[in-house]
């Protein structure tokens, strides 16, 4: 399975700039980190809404199980979900779990290129 991310920035004659990011995955319906394409799409919609609506962002951080479930991302029982909001003067970094079937070097080569430190 391979994932390709393409970022295209277009500037129109009036100076308006638009950036479009497209991610395509060839192979299985589940991505290497366990998220399906549908879950990634749902997460993108949640993030976009959180950017547009500060009250929604606060609700997401306060009750992620409820909010994510309502937006197509139900979490299994027993899974703890924490949502942290980046903002002025605050940055959160997530250290992903190392895949059990890979050595540290293999995991670093495979995952760190896709790491999203939240900015």
Order of alpha helices (4+ residues) and beta strands (2+ residues): beta-beta-alpha-alpha-alpha-alpha
